[in-house]
């Protein structure tokens, strides 16, 4: 019989060691010289976003598994957590609203070619959520083959495809789902997926406003991007076009017809 290894008292985790705080708090390394008082805030917001992206991708994995198993209730539970995480990522952008343009300009040059568009995790979230349009594929291939984490999601079915598979397994169509007098688990999941997309679009919109507020609507972004002009084009991207399209079908017939 295998015995559990003996844990010595001095090996018992405490708050700092469990969270690896010494290592974590050493990862904020401002580059401006002399050090700029606002650069720490800039770094922490972006590092925190990457940590939340890691959790979001973890939950997207769980969502794909639940949807692949036609587990609507399990998928609903995961999607509601995802929606909470997306709200957190969006809301923390407000901290950077306090960064005046002149002060950002004082350390912006130290960012080099850094750009949020280079975030492999963010691109993976977009791919996982369903982006496959040529503009997106071109953007992730600008610097060579897509990062492994992005390619992994590109090789998997989109969330919309998985949802349609769930419907097919139940012998339903999207229009039937929304025509039923009583709500079903699949209908609740559909609405939660739309909330996820809306939350993501809200994050994009707030990001556009933040960039315009800090560097202006016409200023080129770091890394040679188009800045706010590029970001504004992404707000209308759809993850679940079929869930949006079904709504118009209830308003195309004669009054009171459906």
C-alpha positions as CSV (number, residue, x, y, z in Angstrom):
1,X,0.0,0.0,0.0
2,X,1.4,3.4,-1.0
3,X,1.8,5.8,1.8
4,X,1.4,9.6,1.3
5,X,4.7,11.4,1.6
6,X,5.2,13.0,5.0
7,X,4.8,16.8,4.9
8,X,7.2,18.6,7.2
9,X,5.8,21.6,9.1
10,X,8.1,24.0,7.3
11,X,6.8,22.8,3.9
12,X,3.2,23.7,4.8
13,X,2.1,26.4,2.3
14,X,1.2,29.8,3.6
15,X,-0.5,32.7,1.7
16,X,2.7,33.9,0.2
17,X,4.2,30.6,-0.9
18,X,0.9,29.2,-2.2
19,X,0.5,32.2,-4.5
20,X,4.2,32.5,-5.2
21,X,4.0,36.1,-4.3
22,X,7.7,36.7,-4.2
23,X,8.0,35.6,-7.8
24,X,4.7,37.3,-8.9
25,X,5.5,40.7,-7.4
26,X,9.0,40.6,-9.0
27,X,7.5,40.5,-12.5
28,X,6.6,44.2,-12.7
29,X,9.8,45.7,-14.2
30,X,9.3,49.3,-15.4
31,X,11.8,50.3,-18.1
32,X,11.5,54.1,-18.1
33,X,14.6,55.9,-16.8
34,X,14.1,57.7,-14.6
35,X,11.2,55.4,-13.5
36,X,7.8,56.9,-14.4
37,X,5.2,56.7,-11.6
38,X,2.4,55.6,-14.0
39,X,4.3,52.8,-15.7
40,X,3.6,50.3,-12.8
41,X,-0.1,50.8,-13.3
42,X,0.2,50.2,-17.0
43,X,2.2,47.0,-16.5
44,X,-0.1,45.6,-13.8
45,X,-3.3,46.1,-15.8
46,X,-1.9,44.3,-18.7
47,X,-0.3,41.5,-16.7
48,X,-3.6,41.0,-14.8
49,X,-5.4,40.8,-18.1
50,X,-3.1,38.0,-19.2
51,X,-3.8,36.1,-16.0
52,X,-7.5,36.5,-16.6
53,X,-7.0,35.4,-20.2
54,X,-5.4,32.2,-18.8
55,X,-8.5,31.5,-16.7
56,X,-10.8,32.3,-19.6
57,X,-9.0,29.8,-21.9
58,X,-9.2,27.2,-19.1
59,X,-13.0,27.7,-18.9
60,X,-13.3,27.7,-22.7
61,X,-11.8,24.2,-22.6
62,X,-14.4,23.2,-20.1
63,X,-17.1,24.7,-22.2
64,X,-16.0,22.8,-25.3
65,X,-16.0,19.6,-23.3
66,X,-19.5,20.2,-22.0
67,X,-20.9,21.2,-25.4
68,X,-19.2,18.2,-27.0
69,X,-20.9,15.9,-24.5
70,X,-24.3,17.7,-25.2
71,X,-24.3,18.7,-21.5
72,X,-26.4,21.8,-21.8
73,X,-26.6,22.4,-18.0
74,X,-22.9,22.0,-17.6
75,X,-22.3,24.4,-20.5
76,X,-24.6,26.9,-18.9
77,X,-22.7,26.8,-15.7
78,X,-19.3,27.3,-17.5
79,X,-20.7,30.1,-19.7
80,X,-22.0,32.1,-16.7
81,X,-18.5,31.9,-15.1
82,X,-17.0,33.0,-18.5
83,X,-19.4,36.0,-18.5
84,X,-18.2,37.0,-15.1
85,X,-14.6,36.8,-16.1
86,X,-15.1,38.9,-19.2
87,X,-16.8,41.6,-17.1
88,X,-13.7,41.6,-14.8
89,X,-11.3,42.0,-17.7
90,X,-13.4,44.8,-19.2
91,X,-14.0,46.7,-15.9
92,X,-10.3,46.8,-15.0
93,X,-9.6,49.0,-18.1
94,X,-11.1,51.9,-16.2
95,X,-7.9,52.1,-14.2
96,X,-6.1,53.2,-17.3
97,X,-8.7,55.9,-17.9
98,X,-6.8,57.8,-15.2
99,X,-3.7,57.9,-17.3
100,X,-3.4,61.4,-18.9
101,X,-2.0,61.6,-22.5
102,X,1.0,63.7,-21.5
103,X,2.1,61.2,-18.8
104,X,1.7,58.2,-21.1
105,X,3.7,59.9,-23.7
106,X,6.6,60.3,-21.2
107,X,7.2,56.5,-21.1
108,X,5.4,55.2,-24.2
109,X,8.7,55.0,-26.1
110,X,10.0,52.4,-23.7
111,X,7.3,50.0,-24.9
112,X,9.3,49.4,-28.1
113,X,7.2,47.4,-30.6
114,X,4.9,46.0,-27.8
115,X,1.2,45.8,-28.8
116,X,-1.8,44.1,-27.3
117,X,-2.4,42.6,-30.8
118,X,0.7,40.4,-30.0
119,X,-1.1,38.7,-27.1
120,X,-1.2,35.0,-28.0
121,X,-3.7,34.3,-25.3
122,X,-6.1,37.0,-26.5
123,X,-5.8,35.7,-30.1
124,X,-6.5,32.2,-28.8
125,X,-9.7,33.4,-27.1
126,X,-10.8,35.0,-30.3
127,X,-10.1,31.7,-32.2
128,X,-11.8,29.7,-29.5
129,X,-14.8,31.9,-29.6
130,X,-15.3,31.5,-33.3
131,X,-13.3,34.1,-35.4
132,X,-12.3,32.6,-38.7
133,X,-12.6,35.6,-41.1
134,X,-9.8,36.4,-43.5
135,X,-8.9,39.6,-41.7
136,X,-8.4,37.8,-38.4
137,X,-6.4,35.0,-40.0
138,X,-4.2,37.5,-41.7
139,X,-3.6,39.4,-38.4
140,X,-2.4,36.3,-36.6
141,X,-0.1,35.2,-39.4
142,X,1.6,38.6,-39.8
143,X,4.7,37.5,-37.9
144,X,4.9,33.9,-39.1
145,X,2.9,30.7,-38.2
146,X,0.2,31.2,-35.6
147,X,1.4,30.5,-32.0
148,X,0.8,27.0,-30.9
149,X,-1.9,28.1,-28.4
150,X,-3.8,29.8,-31.2
151,X,-3.4,27.0,-33.8
152,X,-4.8,24.6,-31.2
153,X,-8.0,26.5,-31.1
154,X,-8.1,27.0,-34.9
155,X,-8.0,23.2,-35.3
156,X,-11.1,22.8,-33.1
157,X,-14.8,23.4,-33.9
158,X,-16.1,26.9,-33.1
159,X,-18.5,27.4,-30.2
160,X,-21.3,28.1,-32.8
161,X,-20.6,24.8,-34.6
162,X,-20.7,22.9,-31.2
163,X,-24.0,24.6,-30.4
164,X,-25.4,23.6,-33.7
165,X,-24.3,20.0,-33.1
166,X,-26.1,20.1,-29.7
167,X,-29.3,21.2,-31.5
168,X,-28.9,18.5,-34.1
169,X,-28.5,15.9,-31.4
170,X,-31.9,17.0,-30.0
171,X,-33.5,17.2,-33.4
172,X,-34.1,20.9,-33.1
173,X,-33.4,24.0,-35.2
174,X,-32.5,27.4,-33.8
175,X,-35.8,28.8,-35.0
176,X,-37.7,26.0,-33.2
177,X,-35.7,26.7,-30.1
178,X,-36.8,30.3,-30.0
179,X,-40.4,29.4,-31.1
180,X,-41.1,27.0,-28.2
181,X,-43.5,28.5,-25.6
182,X,-41.4,27.2,-22.7
183,X,-37.7,27.9,-22.3
184,X,-35.4,25.0,-22.5
185,X,-31.8,24.5,-21.3
186,X,-30.6,24.9,-24.8
187,X,-32.4,28.3,-25.1
188,X,-30.8,29.4,-21.8
189,X,-27.4,28.4,-23.1
190,X,-28.0,30.3,-26.4
191,X,-28.8,33.4,-24.4
192,X,-25.8,33.0,-22.2
193,X,-23.6,32.5,-25.3
194,X,-25.0,35.8,-26.7
195,X,-24.2,37.5,-23.4
196,X,-20.6,36.2,-23.7
197,X,-20.4,37.8,-27.1
198,X,-21.9,41.0,-25.9
199,X,-19.5,41.1,-23.0
200,X,-16.6,40.6,-25.3
201,X,-17.9,43.4,-27.6
202,X,-18.2,45.6,-24.6
203,X,-14.6,45.0,-23.7
204,X,-13.6,45.9,-27.3
205,X,-15.7,49.1,-27.1
206,X,-14.2,50.2,-23.8
207,X,-10.7,49.4,-25.2
208,X,-11.4,51.7,-28.2
209,X,-12.6,54.5,-25.9
210,X,-9.6,54.0,-23.7
211,X,-7.1,54.2,-26.6
212,X,-8.9,57.3,-28.0
213,X,-8.9,58.9,-24.5
214,X,-5.2,58.3,-23.9
215,X,-3.5,58.7,-27.4
216,X,-6.3,60.1,-29.5
217,X,-8.4,58.5,-32.3
218,X,-5.9,59.1,-35.1
219,X,-2.6,58.2,-33.4
220,X,-0.8,55.1,-34.6
221,X,-0.7,52.4,-32.0
222,X,2.5,50.8,-30.6
223,X,3.9,48.1,-32.8
224,X,2.8,50.0,-35.9
225,X,-0.9,49.2,-35.6
226,X,-3.7,51.6,-36.6
227,X,-4.6,52.2,-32.9
228,X,-8.2,53.1,-32.2
229,X,-9.1,52.9,-35.9
230,X,-8.2,49.2,-36.0
231,X,-9.9,48.4,-32.7
232,X,-13.1,50.1,-33.7
233,X,-13.4,47.7,-36.7
234,X,-13.4,44.7,-34.3
235,X,-16.4,45.8,-32.2
236,X,-18.9,44.4,-34.7
237,X,-17.2,41.0,-35.1
238,X,-19.6,38.1,-34.4
239,X,-19.0,34.8,-32.7
240,X,-22.6,33.5,-33.1
241,X,-24.1,35.0,-36.3
242,X,-26.8,32.3,-36.4
243,X,-28.0,33.3,-32.9
244,X,-28.3,36.9,-34.1
245,X,-29.9,36.1,-37.5
246,X,-32.7,34.0,-36.0
247,X,-34.2,37.1,-34.3
248,X,-35.1,38.8,-37.6
249,X,-37.1,35.8,-38.7
250,X,-39.8,36.7,-36.2
251,X,-40.3,40.1,-37.8
252,X,-40.4,39.3,-41.5
253,X,-44.0,38.0,-41.8
254,X,-47.4,39.7,-41.6
255,X,-48.2,41.4,-38.2
256,X,-49.1,38.8,-35.7
257,X,-48.1,36.0,-38.0
258,X,-45.6,34.4,-35.7
